[in-house]
Amino acid sequence: MKSVMGKIMTAIKVLPLIACQSMTVDRGTEFVNWPLLQVEIGTQTWLS
């Protein structure tokens, strides 16, 4: 699970700030650490 979130954060960090203002993820167990996106990157995260 951490590897998925880590890879997502790595991919998002290189994008321009305007491109990563929000993100929608499903309720799968791989996204259990979704609050990290908000804390680490400042991306508003929504669950579908």
Backbone hydrogen bonds in HBPLUS format (Angstrom, degrees):
<---DONOR---> <-ACCEPTOR-->    atom                        ^
c    i                          cat <-CA-CA->   ^        H-A-AA   ^      H-
h    n   atom  resd res      DA  || num        DHA   H-A  angle D-A-AA Bond
n    s   type  num  typ     dist DA aas  dist angle  dist       angle   num
A0005-MET N   A0001-MET O   3.25 MM   4  6.61 169.2  2.26 157.3 157.9     1
A0006-GLY N   A0002-LYS O   2.79 MM   4  5.87 156.8  1.84 149.4 157.1     2
A0007-LYS N   A0003-SER O   2.97 MM   4  6.04 155.1  2.04 140.8 146.8     3
A0008-ILE N   A0004-VAL O   2.95 MM   4  6.21 155.4  2.01 149.8 157.2     4
A0009-MET N   A0005-MET O   2.88 MM   4  6.09 165.6  1.90 151.4 155.2     5
A0010-THR N   A0006-GLY O   2.95 MM   4  6.12 154.6  2.02 143.6 150.8     6
A0011-ALA N   A0007-LYS O   2.99 MM   4  6.15 157.3  2.04 144.5 150.3     7
A0012-ILE N   A0008-ILE O   2.90 MM   4  6.11 156.4  1.95 152.7 159.4     8
A0013-LYS N   A0009-MET O   2.97 MM   4  5.99 155.9  2.03 147.8 153.4     9
A0015-LEU N   A0012-ILE O   2.97 MM   3  5.39 157.0  2.03 115.7 123.1    10
A0019-ALA N   A0016-PRO O   2.88 MM   3  5.45 144.6  2.01 117.1 127.3    11
A0020-CYS N   A0017-LEU O   3.23 MM   3  5.56 158.6  2.28 108.7 115.0    12
A0044-GLN N   A0021-GLN O   2.96 MM  23  6.08 160.2  2.00 139.8 136.2    13
A0023-MET N   A0044-GLN O   2.81 MM  21  6.27 138.4  1.98 159.7 169.7    14
A0046-TRP N   A0023-MET O   2.79 MM  23  6.14 159.7  1.84 158.6 164.3    15
A0025-VAL N   A0046-TRP O   2.88 MM  21  6.31 159.8  1.92 165.2 165.9    16
A0048-SER N   A0025-VAL O   2.80 MM  23  6.05 149.9  1.89 153.3 159.7    17
A0031-PHE N   A0028-GLY O   3.02 MM   3  5.72 163.5  2.05 119.7 125.0    18
A0032-VAL N   A0029-THR O   3.28 MM   3  5.24 160.4  2.32 111.3 109.7    19
A0034-TRP N   A0031-PHE O   3.03 MM   3  5.31 135.2  2.23 127.9 123.5    20
A0036-LEU N   A0033-ASN O   2.98 MM   3  5.83 157.5  2.03 127.3 133.1    21
A0037-LEU N   A0034-TRP O   3.03 MM   3  5.65 144.8  2.16 118.2 126.1    22
A0039-VAL N   A0035-PRO O   3.06 MM   4  6.38 162.8  2.09 153.7 158.6    23
A0040-GLU N   A0036-LEU O   2.74 MM   4  5.58 164.0  1.76 150.8 155.6    24
A0041-ILE N   A0037-LEU O   3.09 MM   4  5.43 150.0  2.19 127.0 136.3    25
A0042-GLY N   A0037-LEU O   3.14 MM   5  6.45 127.8  2.43 141.9 153.4    26
A0043-THR N   A0037-LEU O   3.33 MM   6  5.68 157.6  2.39 130.4 125.3    27
A0042-GLY N   A0038-GLN O   3.05 MM   4  4.43 126.4  2.35 102.6 116.3    28
